[in-house]
């Protein structure tokens, strides 16, 4: 098959999902990779990134095609508003609307490119700006939206009711309109957990393929040379929905004799939140460490050093962290929500708890106190991941599904 792929997101779990899909699919198929705004700091995707098949960045389009106007450079009032500052809130909304104009126009160019490349099918991944991959709306080729979760800013916590009541800004209304239009136009949804499949049906009324997340067991594996430490590891962006504060609130309930160090590994996040976590930790005598933007080898080392990996994000749709930790023989303690229920075998490779700091902390302490139990669970996690969740086993499921819509 000739497979077109569109992505536009920051470095993190979603990127690794794409990376491994491309790695496996490119063994048997021709890949045409496109992005609106590629991040030069992201490692090459197996020689496919930034070659002649990759659409240039927005800046390149602005330079060579006058149709594409960047409001930051074309609006003559920008520098004055920046200087005065009083109108920044309104101006940010203006910028967001203009950026959306630009992204829609660029999406049309990418849609045309998929046609010229004679792609048999196009896969779109979430977009860091719009959430939905707009180029999927601009082509007649069969399309698959790999949706790790519906847009939380639109649908979480009753937000849709507020939107329908009209109590929101024009940008959000337009984003909602595009979100609904794409849902109606896309050939097929796909996702990485049954929890997300239910969410997609609830939000869009569409059934999605479930292609679970996998793990690269050559990159994440036990290292017998590394000794376990009294360390609890947390991996994920430093943002509220990842609940790093909940983890520290839980550690408070661990007795001082067993109270661990807590290491936060994060690809990006809020410096304000980092400061708040440090302040809370200092006030409650918890030793914490921060590791921004670690490389895979260093992350593997941290997984192997940690006695427990804690995973408390709010309604996480299905992350890579539980799989990576288990692949490194580290038991998981996670909140019994979302996709966690599909990636942690409760009582076997880790524990699932209620969102209660005392309960979460007591389970972590149990693993810290009982080394044989932690070792047994760690070994069970390795066996399960290698049996069920390697990318070599997972991606052929996606490949088989793609064939079905190409043949229609």
Secondary structure, 3 states (H helix, E strand, C coil): CEEEEEEECCCCHHHHHHHHHHHHHCCCCEEEEEECCCCCCCCCCCCCCCCCCCCCCHHHHHHHCCCCCCHHHHCCCHHHHHHHCCCHHHHHHHHHHHHHHHHHHHHHHHHHHHHHCCCCEEEEEEECCCECCHHHHHCCCEEEEECCCCCHHHHHHHHHHHHHCCCCCHHHHHHHHHHHHHHHHCCEEEECCHHHHHHHHHHHCCCEEECCCCECCCCCCCCCCCCCEEEEEEECCECHHHCHHHHHHHHCCCCCCCCCEEEEEECCECHHHHHHHHHHHHHCCCCEEEEECCCHHHHHHHHHHEEEEEECCCCCCCCCHHHHHHHCCCEEEEECCCCHHHHCCECCCEEEECCCHHHHHHHHHHHHHCHHHHHHHHHHHHHHHHHHCEHHHHHHHHHHHHHHHHCC
